[in-house]
Amino acid sequence: MATTGDTDDLGTTELAPEANEIPANSSVNRRQGFGQGFLDTISTGWAERPEILPAPREQAAAAARRRDAVSGAFPGARLVIPAGPYQVRSNDTDYPFRAHSAFSHLTGWASDSVPDSLLVFDPAGDGHDVTLFFRERADRTTPEFYADPTIGEFWIGPRPALDGVASDLGLATAHIDDFVAGADDLVIDQDAELTRFVSELRLRKDAYEISQMQLAVDVTADGFDDIVANLPRIIDHPRGERVVEGVFHQRARSDGNWEGYDTIAASGPHACYLHWTRNDGAVASGDLILIDAGVELDSLYTADITRTIPVNGRFSEVHRRVYEAVREAADAAFAAARPGARFSDLNAAAWDVIAHRLEDWGILPVSAEESLNPETGHQHRRYMVHGTSHHLGIDVHDCAQARRELYHGGTLEPGMVFTIEPGLYFQIDDLTVPEEYRGIGVRIEDDILMTEDGPRNLSAAIPRTADDVEAWVARLNPADR
């Protein structure tokens, strides 16, 4: 039974008023007709549903300030910011809906928002009248109620009403059918200037956002504890990486909304693939497993944490050597983070450590200093091809459309939340490294808040040092293994 997307079967435009008519061009043969007795009685016998108007949610005031900033930046322009539609996964099944990040950021409507909604700024005087358009729930006298599996309440449960959402968000609402498109509307997915502005609006987080980021990290920490506690079961399964993914998913769904991105559960040489999300391999005792995962809350703010864990609870000598080099690089980047520092300084600090350790181990074909030359060097990037940091927030790679001079070339300011995530990856078939290193991949990633007094590691409670990681595994797996 499909849960959404069955409008080919029972599209609302074909259902009213003759709910049994099948469109002549329909290719769907699953539809069952309704008997007259059903049609005569389905709209009767329902209790009244009194509408209790909620107080504005916590983020409503902050969202209003953001809308004011958008209004001031685009005087006289009509702006249309869509939540986005369902995305088809397979035939008449859809991916779980998640609103566009800018839409959620500017409305405060997050995991409870509905597809195809529009936030519209209409010029008015020196500013704008802002209206949230969405498809209000249908009256139970309409065929939509019982016959449309995509939006009918008989199928998907209660849907929001205009007055309730208006009170909840502190925002004027109207039915989507009342929206009239204009040829010159600026739409976020099409207008580069608007897209850039709303992305840059998220570079600094307010108090509510920071509290949500800390909560997302805390729930993610619980998810990592779940994984470590389940290591015996993970080892026993032939696709243990999938078990890791499933264990974390249970935490993300029970205590949050979803994962903020596809979980990376990369054991052994899979850890050398930066975005290994296939997660179909075994998790073997004696290997390391790199887990990159983050819980997305109902507010849509997400954590982004990576830990590399010895599967049997003990680092080998070479594993520890690589692991502690990566931690040293992370600590160097953290030390470089301060208000007014360049965002790129974090990368430079981490790469400096990585290059010198590779030189110490005889892996670099040149000196560390030669490798660190941005024009003629970068040999060390064979083993750490990615950067050290990215902004984090309502998107895992937040503010991605911001101008480069405000992102990579920008300065760190209080309220910014970003990752520090150096790594070392020695591919299993890389003949430039000694055999003992091949197949080892290590990354350590923490979520950092910049404050007036300097950086604060939001994820510091998740074990980081090699000794602490070993103690973590032992604490959650007390039996001999």
VENRA-V904056 format. One line per field, one symbol per residue. ss: DSSP state (H for helix, E for strand, C for the rest). burial: 1 if it has 16 or more other ideal C-beta (glycine too) atoms within 10 Angstrom, else 0. Layout:
# VENRA-V904056
ss->???
burial->???
This chain:
# VENRA-V904056
ss->CCCCCCHHHHCHHHHCCCCCCCCCCCCCCCCCCCCHHHHHHCCCCCCCCCCCCCCCCCCHHHHHHHHHHHHHHCCCCCEEEECCCCCEEECCEECCCCCCHHHHHHHCCCCCCCCCCEEEEEEECCEEEEEEEECCCCCCCCHHHHHCCCCCHHHHCCCCCHHHHHHHHCCEEEEHHHCCCCCCCEECCCCHHHHHHHHHCCCCCCHHHHHHHHHHHHHHHHHHHHHHHCHHHHHHCCCHHHHHHHHHHHHHHHHCCEECCCCEEEEHHHHHCCCCCCCCCCCCCCCEEEEEECEECCCCCECCEEEEEECCCCCCHHHHHHHHHHHHHHHHHHHHCCCCCEHHHHHHHHHHHHHHHHHHCCCCCCCHHHHCCCCCCCHHHHCCCCCCCCECCCCCCCCCCCCHHHCCCCECCCCCEEEECCEEEECCCCCCCCHHHCCEEEECEEEEEEECCEEEECCCCCCCCHHHHHHHHHHHCCCCC
burial->0001111111110110001000000000000000000000010000000000000110110111011001100100111111110100000101001111111111111110111011111000000101111111110101111111111100100001010111111110110000000000110100100110111111111001110111111111111110110110011000011111111110110011111110111111111101010010111000111111111110111111111111111111001111111111111111011000101111101111111111101011000101110000101101110011111111110110110000100101001111111111111000001000111111111111110000111110011101001101100110000
